[in-house]
Amino acid sequence: MKIQRLEEITCLPDFREYSEEEIKMAYALAKSAFTADDLQRYTELDKGVSADDVLAEMEEAQKQFDQGNA
């Protein structure tokens, strides 16, 4: 069994039931493949979008919706 990164996957395999032993092996392989670089993605803050920008976009969408229903 080989754990593949998302970038490596070209097609999805056929669905099948896995035994408890196979599932344990998959978890062990995934855990061992998880690196410090992978963890780093989850420790960095994302700038995100300001609430003012979201509110302005929602108000504009509401105006367009109201004009279409008038």
C-alpha positions in Angstrom: 0.0 0.0 0.0 1.3 3.4 -0.9 0.1 6.8 0.4 -0.1 9.3 -2.4 -0.1 13.1 -2.1 -2.9 14.9 -3.8 -0.5 16.2 -6.5 0.4 12.6 -7.4 -3.1 11.3 -7.9 -4.3 11.1 -11.6 -7.4 9.0 -11.1 -9.4 7.7 -8.2 -9.2 4.0 -7.5 -12.3 1.8 -7.4 -14.0 1.8 -4.1 -13.6 -1.3 -1.9 -13.9 -2.3 1.7 -10.6 -2.3 3.6 -9.8 -4.7 6.4 -9.0 -3.2 9.8 -5.3 -4.2 9.3 -5.2 -2.3 6.0 -6.7 0.8 7.5 -4.1 0.7 10.4 -1.3 0.3 7.8 -2.7 3.3 5.8 -2.8 5.5 8.9 0.7 4.4 9.9 2.0 5.2 6.4 0.2 8.6 6.3 1.5 9.5 9.8 5.1 8.6 8.8 4.8 10.6 5.6 3.5 13.7 7.4 6.5 16.1 7.6 7.3 19.3 9.5 6.6 21.2 6.3 3.1 19.8 6.2 2.6 20.9 9.8 3.9 24.4 9.0 0.9 25.1 6.8 -1.4 24.8 9.8 0.6 27.1 12.0 0.7 30.1 9.8 -2.0 32.8 10.0 -4.0 33.5 6.9 -4.6 37.2 6.1 -8.1 36.3 5.0 -10.6 38.9 3.9 -11.6 41.9 6.0 -15.1 42.0 7.3 -15.6 45.4 5.7 -14.9 43.9 2.2 -17.3 41.0 2.9 -20.1 43.4 4.1 -19.6 45.7 1.1 -19.9 42.7 -1.2 -23.0 41.5 0.6 -24.7 44.9 0.4 -23.9 45.2 -3.3 -25.4 41.7 -3.9 -28.5 42.7 -1.9 -29.0 45.8 -3.9 -28.8 43.8 -7.2 -31.2 41.3 -5.8 -33.7 44.0 -4.7 -33.5 45.7 -8.1 -34.2 42.4 -9.9 -37.3 41.8 -7.7 -38.8 45.3 -7.9 
